[in-house]
Amino acid sequence: MSRGLGDVYKRQIVYATDAAGMADQVQVVAEAPEGSLGGKVIYPVAVVKNTAHAEEAKNFVEFLKTDEAMKVFEEYGFTKGE
């Protein structure tokens, strides 16, 4: 049986936070066991050295550390790092 590329794109492995953010478009068929990643997934953030908007970028990075930003992250399934 031959399958087209569309079939391949219908089956993907994604993070739970990605699936939660598009729940109307995906069907979760299995989840990795708790602790199976061997470590935490970390999303680093930084200000690019030669940005044209250094002050705005610094302010945004600082905002990401606030309780207000954490509430948004939690709505999408993220938890606070240590």
VMD Tcl script that draws the C-alpha trace (Angstrom):
set ca {
  {0.00 0.00 0.00}
  {1.39 3.37 -0.95}
  {0.98 6.43 1.25}
  {1.26 10.07 0.27}
  {3.10 12.80 2.16}
  {-0.19 13.94 3.69}
  {-0.35 10.67 5.63}
  {3.12 11.26 7.07}
  {2.19 14.73 8.31}
  {-0.90 13.36 10.02}
  {1.26 11.38 12.46}
  {3.75 13.36 14.48}
  {5.38 13.35 17.88}
  {4.89 16.69 19.63}
  {5.23 18.10 23.13}
  {2.08 17.98 25.25}
  {2.09 21.78 25.42}
  {1.97 21.96 21.61}
  {-0.89 19.47 21.46}
  {-2.82 21.35 24.16}
  {-2.45 24.60 22.24}
  {-4.13 23.10 19.19}
  {-6.47 20.56 20.78}
  {-9.09 21.10 18.08}
  {-6.58 20.01 15.42}
  {-4.82 17.03 17.01}
  {-5.72 13.73 18.59}
  {-3.41 12.47 21.32}
  {-3.10 8.71 20.87}
  {-0.28 8.03 23.35}
  {1.85 9.83 25.92}
  {5.43 9.20 26.97}
  {5.74 7.82 30.49}
  {6.50 10.36 33.24}
  {10.27 10.84 33.57}
  {11.09 9.19 30.24}
  {12.85 12.26 28.85}
  {15.69 11.88 31.32}
  {15.70 15.60 32.01}
  {13.65 18.75 31.79}
  {12.91 20.47 28.51}
  {14.29 24.01 28.72}
  {13.37 26.94 26.49}
  {16.15 29.55 26.85}
  {15.62 33.23 26.14}
  {18.13 36.00 25.53}
  {18.54 39.39 23.94}
  {20.41 39.25 20.64}
  {23.56 41.38 20.84}
  {22.98 43.48 17.71}
  {19.21 43.87 17.96}
  {17.74 47.16 16.78}
  {15.36 47.08 19.76}
  {17.59 46.27 22.74}
  {15.48 48.03 25.37}
  {12.25 46.41 24.19}
  {13.92 43.00 24.09}
  {15.28 43.41 27.63}
  {11.84 44.47 28.84}
  {10.26 41.43 27.20}
  {12.78 39.05 28.79}
  {12.05 40.64 32.18}
  {8.30 40.33 31.56}
  {8.71 36.59 30.93}
  {9.89 36.26 34.56}
  {6.72 37.79 36.02}
  {3.73 36.12 37.64}
  {1.57 37.54 34.85}
  {3.62 35.75 32.19}
  {3.70 32.56 34.29}
  {-0.10 32.49 34.33}
  {-0.10 32.51 30.52}
  {2.53 29.75 30.40}
  {0.48 27.63 32.80}
  {-2.63 28.05 30.63}
  {-0.67 26.28 27.89}
  {0.64 23.49 30.08}
  {4.05 24.85 31.02}
  {5.42 24.77 34.56}
  {7.90 27.06 36.26}
  {11.54 26.01 36.04}
  {13.85 25.79 39.00}
}
mol new
graphics top color blue
foreach p $ca { graphics top sphere $p radius 0.5 }
foreach p [lrange $ca 0 end-1] q [lrange $ca 1 end] { graphics top cylinder $p $q radius 0.2 }
display resetview
